[in-house]
Amino acid sequence: MDYLIIAIATAAGLYFHGWLYFRIRRWTDRDLALSLAGDNELYKKFMLERLAAAREQKVKRRDLQQWLEAAAASYPLQGREQHSPGGDQANAGSASPDRSADGSAKR
């Protein structure tokens, strides 16, 4: 009876480990697609559709980032928010009062 309990506990643990492993892989793939989309909801939807297409085409994980980046480049520019990864586009040209335009501190 002890061996049966050990076997069941081991099988359940291995199943849970496998389920968790594949679930985390799906989460990271989804996070990659959404990170390429930025804050635009339509762009996020487009990238999730591209991720689904990549899964249907059985794109390997090592090639997934390049595949998604190529898909992101094919997104139509109208409606897509243009923003720099480093900050707010509206304030990109203005410098703070204690900094010069090149970013160095004033003395």
Secondary structure as GFF3:
##gff-version 3
##sequence-region A 1 107
A	DSSP	alpha_helix	2	37	.	.	.	ID=ss1
A	DSSP	alpha_helix	41	56	.	.	.	ID=ss2
A	DSSP	alpha_helix	61	73	.	.	.	ID=ss3
###
